[in-house]
Amino acid sequence: DSRPIRLHIAALPPIIQQEKQENISLSPGHSVYVHCTIKAAPMPSVRWIISDGTQIRPSQFINGNMFVFPNGTLYIRNISPRDSGCYECIAVNIVGNARRIVNIDVKRSSSNAKITASSPQKTDITYGSTLRLDCSAAGDPWPRILWRLPSKRLVDSLFSFESRI
């Protein structure tokens, strides 16, 4: 006695639910979740390739601040400028593969220029003698110091062509 049986094999190549390409800009110190949600049958193997070529697989912790969750999400904690670069999520099963590229740009935080030390505001000198005025400043990016002369002319302290200044 035999019976016909209908067998339907469902196979689906990996499809990544997020945009194929994404750009993310962050300030240092933040943490970020970069998603790579995949639909596929059979379940694909998933890995992230970071900008230096290192591969990270789910449940793997790397560089002390990167982890890939079993669902494919890449987590980067306490992000810094060295984490800037191209990150690629790759999903592969026997039917096909899919890729997602995420460019992460970690912007250096800046701080306003601030005068840290200067000469006294009032200085008496004798005509013909040398006057030395000091000014130090800090900031990120490093500030440029300009001097305004009594003539209202601005002089860059680093690029003055006059021997007197």
Buried (B, 14 or more C-beta within 10 A) or exposed (E): EEEEEEEEEEEEBBEBEBEEEBEBEBEBEEEBEBBBBBBBBEEBEBBBBBBEEEEBEBEEEBEEBBBBBEEBBBBBBEBBEEBBEEBBBBBBBEEBEBBBBBBBEBEEEEEEBEEEEEEEEEEEEEEEEEEEEEEEBEBEEEBEBEEEEEEEEEBEEEEEEEEEE
